[in-house]
Amino acid sequence: MKAFRIIADHIRCATFILGDQRGVTPSNVDQGYILRRLIRRSIRYAMQLNIPRYGIVEIASAVIDQYGDVYPELEENREKVLSELKREENRFADTLKKGIKEFNKTAANARDGKIDGISAFHLYDTYGFPIELTMELAQEKGITVDVDGFHEAFAEHQKKSQAGATQRFKSGLADHQEATTALHSATHLLHKALRVVLNDDTISQKGSNITAERLRFDFSFPRKLTPEELKAVEDLVNEQIQRHMPITCEEMTVAEAKAQGAIGLFESKYGERVKVYTMGDFSKEICGGPHAENTGDLGHFVIKKEEASSSGVRRIKAVLEK
Ligand SMILES: [Zn+2]
């Protein structure tokens, strides 16, 4: 009988794959997929013949008895082979129960004796029915499946999920941009706050590094800051944030910027135009931007660390909490 032979062949083959040292197990890719199809086809035939559940496990056990002498790895891996088969049978039983119901509905609605590609894809996508299984079931009912349509629906779905990934990537970039922009604005507030709290107008920026998670600001200062000073700097920055001050940008010459008391790097050539960012009445700094629109958008400023960077240069790491 054809079904018996198919079961015997498939289970023998599956037993050898599972018993192999390479350790292939049923899955949806590559060799794992081939193995899964062998096992699931056997189970389906076994069901048709009313072979009880785990019948294929007994068949596999018999295969190992028969070949174990010649292929000792089968005997060594007996436990693993049988438990993998059992697990796959359980997984398949769950899938089948739900999927067969859906398949029968789909088959009943099939027009011109043909299941359309989108329905076949739905069986695959939602119930894990491989297209081969849908085809076999359709054949038993004397109907066909639009296989080309299935592959089109499959490709369309992949395109969409890739577009979704691109969208997620883009919004991730936007979030990143927003976070770094806010931290950059906080850096300006920090710079000015240090000058105010330490009462030193010669403090200047020696480096700045901003990620989406934190800011790092290096500045000229001869000694370690006390906890009280750090707290005062933190408080002063948060005060400016709570004042919800607009952040504006103006272009002017370096001379004009200097005249207005802007701080920042005056490396540009004399007469060249630079951007000056102003935060209310608190901070004015030459900078390329970009910045947040209002200090109120920054969140809560927290200094995480103050340490030496190099001789005469201190380093502060800080974050903005929501
Ligand atoms: Zn800046």
Residues whose N, C-alpha, C, O or C-beta is under 5 A from the ligand:
A	BS01	ZN	H184 C287
